[in-house]
Amino acid sequence: MHGIYWVVRGVPLKPKSIHPAEFLLRNFLLYRILSVLCVMSGIIIAIDGFSSTGKSTLAKQLAKRLGYVYIDSGAMYRAITLYFIRNNFDWKQDAEVGDALQNIELVFGPEGIYLNGECVEQAIRTLEVSSLVSEISALEPVRRFVVAQQQKMGLKKGLVMDGRDIGTTVFPQAELKIYLFAQPEIRTQRRYNELSAKNPAIQFDEVLANLQHRDHIDSTREISPLRQAKDAVLLDNSALTLNEQLDIAEAWARARIQAL
């Protein structure tokens, strides 16, 4: 057996003869180490569902438990919608949509999403943005723009992303796909509680109408409509606590990781 040179900081050391059995053992151990590292690099977890099913809450908590990166895809579409509103762009005109996208930079930071250097995490959560985001996100140029960025984020894996088409369009190869569901009345009450805390004047019927409008657009749009992926697992959290749904999702995730 030929000697093997060991290199430390680029300096070759004296050749060391290795018995064939030891050589095979070392290769096996190296293979096992690399396998573990591959598992440690993580999987992609896609969480899809209608508005106010609690996707972002679950995705954030699950990412924290697993030590993964969390990407709020909805925030990306909301930030783009906010940019359109602030700059009075006519989203029905393809040329104006293209011009707007060329001037948009989205970055995630410790406080949430940044639009052209400004943290807009709170500004994108208003009913004004919510009322228009489904229309804006249904535009083909907008979806191409966002999906391309999302897929780049997933190259290193080890992330949890929630949205409407994550498991069907953005990451069809995701190791775990969760379709989150909740009864309409439960979703409306959750959304109302969230918005009324910021705006006491908001009406329950107004929130209900907004959700129904968004549901229709999200599920019937021509490009990447919301639907449950064939290999997604259904999680109905209508009667679950946050910890209960998190425990279920974490168990699924760890099972997929162990199966690698």
N, C-alpha and C positions, 0 to 999 in steps of 0.2 A: 504494500500500500504506500502510495506516495505521501510525502510529508505535506502538512497543511500549514500555510503561513498565517499567523495570527497578527492582526493589524490593530494597533492602539494609537488613536489620533493620527492616523495616516502613516505610522512608522512600522514597517514589517519587523516582526520579532523572529527569533530563531525557529526554524521549522520544528514541528512536533509530530512525531509519528503516532498514529492512532490505529488501534486494532479495529478491524472491520466491524466487529460486533458493537464496539463503542461508537464507531462512526454512525452506524444505523440507529443506535439508541439516541444519539444527539440529534439526528435528523428527525426522529420521531418526536422528541421533546420539543424541538423547534416548531414542528408542525402543530403540536398541541397548543403551544404558546400563541402562535399566529391565529389559530382557530378561536382561542379565547379572546384575543384582541379584536377579531372580527365581530364576535358577539358583543364585546364591550362597546364597539363603535355604534351599536344600536340598530333599531329598525325604524321604519317610517310608520307612524300611526295617523290614519286619516279619520276625522270625525265629521260626518255630514248630518244635515237635518234642517228642518224649517227654522224660521226666526223664533227666538225666545224659548228654545228647547233646553237651553243651558249648555250649549256647545262650548262656548269660550270658558265658562267656569270649569267644566270638566277637563278641557284640554289644558288649562293652566295648572290645575291641581295634579293632573296625571303627569305632566312634564316635570313638575317639581319633585314628585315622588320618585320618578325614574332618573332624574338628573339630566333630562333632555331639554332641548331648545323648544320653546313654544312660539308658533307663528300664528297670529290672528289674521287670517286671510280677509275676514270681513272688514277689518280696520283698513286694509289697503283700498278696498272699493269705497269705503266711506270717506277716506282721505281724498280720493280722486273726485268723489261727488262734492265734497266741501270746496275743492279747488274750482270746480265748475260753477258752483253757486256764488262764490266770492268774486269770480272774474266774469260773471255773466256770459258764460259760453253757451251757445245754442247746441245742446247735445244731439239734436236731430240733424245737424249738418256735419257730414263726415269730415269736411275740411277743418272745421273748428275743433272737432274731437281730436284729429291728428295733431293740430297745432298745440292743443292743451297738453297732450301726453308728452310732447317733446320738452315741455317745461316743468315736468313733474319729477321730483326725486323723492322716493319713499325709503325711509330707513327706520329700523326698530332700535329703540334705545331703552335704557333702564326704566323710563317713565311711560313707555308706550311707543306709539308710532309718531314719526316726525315727517312733516310735509315741507319740503324745501327748507329744512333746517329748523322749523318751528314744531314744537310738540303740540299736537292737535288731538290728543287722546280724549279730552273732554269735549272739544268743539265738534267732534264727529258723532257724538252720542245724542244729539238733539233730534226732535221729531221732524224738523225741517229736512235734515239729512236722511233720516229714516224713510221719509215719504218719497224720496227721489232715488235712493241708492239702488233699488231693484231695477229701475229703468236704465240707469247708468251702467250697472254691472252686466246688463244684458247685451250691451253694444259689443260687436265683434272686436273692434280695435282695442277696446278697454280690456276685454278678457285675454286677448293675445298678450297685451302688455303685462298684465298681472301674472298670468300663468307662467310666462317665460321667467319672471323673477322668482316665482315660487319654486319652480323646478330647479333653478340654480341653488336655492337654499337647501334643497333636499339631497344634493350630491353627497354630502358627508353623512347622511342619515342621522339617527339619534334625535329625531324631532317629532313633535306632535303638531298637527295643523288642522284647524277646523274651518268649515265653510259649507258650500252647497255642492261642489263638484270635485272635492279633493280626492275621493276614492274612485271616481269614475273618469275624470279627465286629467287632473294635475298629477296624481300618483296612482295610476291604475295598478302598479306593481307593489303597492304598499303591503307590508307584511300583516298589518292589522287594520281593518276597516270597520268602523263603528257607525251605525246609523241610529242617531238619537231621536227619540220620539216622545211627545207628551200630548195629552189631550188639549184641544184648542182652548177650552175655558181655563185650563191650568196655565197655558202659555200666555194668554191675555192678562191674567191676574199678575203673573210674574213681571211682565213688561210694564203693566200699569204701576205696580209698586216701585219699580226702578225709576220710571219717568216722573211719577208724582212726588217723589222725594226731592227732585230737582225743580219741578214745576207743579205746585199744588193746584193750579188752575186747570190742569189737563183732565179731560173727561174719559171715563172708561170706554164709552162707545167710540170715541175718537181713536183710542188705542186698538180696539177690536177691528174697526174698519181698516186701519193701517195694516194690521197683521193679515187680514183677509186679502187685501190688495197685494201685499208682498208675496203671500203664498201663491196666489194665482200667477203672478209674473214669474216667480222662481221655478214653478213646476211646468210652465207652458212655454217658456222662452225657447227660441229656435236653437240657440247655442248653449250647450252644456246645461240642460235643464236639471233641476234637482230630482234625483231618483236614488233609490237604494241600490247600491252595487250588488251584483249577484252573489259575491263572496263576502258581503258585509254582514256583521252580526247585529241584530236589532236589540237596542237597549231602550226600553220604555221606562222613563223615570217619573211618570205621572204621580206615583205614590211612593217614590223613593226619596230619602234624604240625600244631601250632598255626599256625605260619607259613604252611604250605601252604594250609590252609583259609582263612586270613585273606587271602592273596593272591588266591585265587579270588573270595571275596566282595567284596573291594575292586574287582577288575576289573569285576564285574557292576554294582556301585554306580556307579562312574565312568562306565560306558557308559550307564546310565540317566540320570545327571545331564547328560551331554553331549547326550543325545537330547532334552532339554527345549527 
